[in-house]
Amino acid sequence: MDNNKTPYYIYGINGPVIHVRGGRSLPRLSLVYVGEQRLFGEVVSSAGDESVVQIYEDSGGLRAGEPVYPTMEPMSIRLGPGLIGGIFDGIGRPLSRIKELAGDFIAKGINIGALDEEKKWPVKMLCKDGDEVKGGEVFATTAETGMIEHRSMVPPGLAGKICGVVPDGEYTVTEPLAYVDLGREGKKPLTLSQLWPVRTPRPFAERLSIDRPLVTGQRVIDTLFPVGKGGCAAIPGPFGAGKTVVQHQLAKWSDADMIVYLGCGERGNEMTQVLDEFRELKDPRSGRPLMERTILIANTSNMPVAAREASIYTGMTIAEYYRDMGYHVALMADSTSRWAEALRELSGRLEEMPAEESFPAYLPSRLAGFYERAGYVDALSGKTGSVTVIGAVSPQGGDFSEPVTQNTQRFVRCFWALDRSLAYARHFPSINWTTSYTEYYNDLLPWYQQNFGEEFPELRERIIALLNEESSLMEIVKLIGSDILPDDQKLVIETAKVIREGFLQQNAFHEHDTYMVPANQMAMLRIILRLYDGARQLVGTGIPLRLLIETGIFSALERMKFGLGEGTKPEVFEQQVDDALDKVRRANA
């Protein structure tokens, strides 16, 4: 639109909130360009000839009277090959390209699409002239990375007969590969890419029940508090409790096909660590670089607050796009508290009535809308895919009663509560086994029995019972000491110590302990309980527990995780348990 002819202009500026007048009311959630620098903005409210816009860039330098250029279209991101391995800001601009053009800091008004529109991709066409197609069907494939095949889909809502199909070859993301004949409405081109509004959930055929876990290789999660593929989990915890490290571990080791890692309002040094680590890491299943199945969205704490609010929708839209291709995607949001703070700041500038702790009254509905976009689905493509959402929550002072944590708990079925005291004791992951929970376990139980063994439920229940019993006994120990306890209760404390330090505690920086396959997790449970059952028999015959402790078997099982990680067979540790029990038994025969 010509600068001199636009009827819209700025008449008020309040930080990232811009008041606009002129013309007819602008559609809510439509994209606008603000000022001479054409800063990105989105309409948040409109009445008569007045509209309120939140801009996704620094508003410094804007003046009243500058023109505003409406697009009348919602804020969208171009989806297609080239997203994987990329690093984007909160509104989907590639940071690598921005650095080439503007240096280390994002310059105002840079309008760069998410995809490289000049790069040619090798395309294999799956359709031919005359084919009937409908929205969601795959019409072409491209080798996006060595691990991910990009499946180009007919945009949702589009249906008709194919014509003008190009031969296999190399094409850009904007070149027409075929056309859909819509009759009187003309022909619509099909390209490798498509635009999609970030705040609109992508459609699917059917939501399926969650019946398999996201296997993470983290023992405390896989065994005690699993999350299902297509489910939602929250990681609340105070500063320094290890939220980011847990999410890093899940991003590195979970059996998702793809990872979308969203740094929402986090410190720049943490995002730098993510970038440096992910570039160097290899995927444990394929041996290829981890970045070949990872997309990073970085909206750090020094970036505009409004873009932070939009970033989670950008990340979710990308995740849904690959879900529709038939991939299982894990979305790591770190952290939703910083996103909620952005909502609070923008709500205050809009002069909306505040609710608890000054958060807007619509905080619960926004959180619900975000987590609701997770799910295990039959996609329109005919394939099954999922988006699993794992959101970190950073309550001030570790207070889980604050609004973000409380409202998050309402909408997730898996709650990994991080404990400051465990973190200070160097127990990581610092997931508290008494306050954490999962509601997916019963849904996942058939899968666990099939893949972990029929005995898994019993072993898991016994481990939890021992931990709970130890927690009760420790209250007594704090008051009167452990010497007064009978041997059977001392045995519970010793076994629980093995469970805590040998099983639940896991070293993210140890080559052989950072990840453990399900089979070895199951073996550890069996061996620990084998020792407990044998020791209980000895104690029941009057043999002092002290004699068994002196054999060093309890300490040996605390180190068992390293041996299994290095390839030692479980039978070796089973034999060690049996030998220790026999030694004590013979000595007291």
Protein Blocks (a to p, Z undefined) as FASTA:
>chain_A
ZZklpcbdcfbdehjbccdeedjdddehiacdedjkopadddfbdehjbccdddfbdfeh
iaghiacddehiacdddddehjgopacdfkopafklmmmmnojbdcehiacdfbdfkbcc
ddddfbdehiacdehiafbdcdfblmbccdddddehiacddehiaceddddfkbcfbdcd
ehjnopadddfbdcddfklccddfbdcddfbdcdehiaklmmmmccdehiacdddddehi
lmmmmmmmmmmmmccfbdcdddehiafklmmmmmmmmmmpccfklopafklmcccddddf
kbcfklmmmmmmmmmmmmmmmmmnopacddddddfklmmmmmmmmmmmnopacdehhiaf
klmmmmmmmmmmgccdddfkopacddddddddddehhiakbmklmmmmmmpcbdcdddfk
lmmnopacfbdfklgccfklmmmmmmmmmmnopklmmmmmmmmmmmmmmmmmmmmmmmno
jklpcfklmmmmmmmmmmmmmmmpccfkbmklmpccfklmmmmmmmmmmmmmmmmmmmmn
opafklmmmnommmmmmmmmmmmmnopafklmmmmmmmmmmmmmmmmZZ
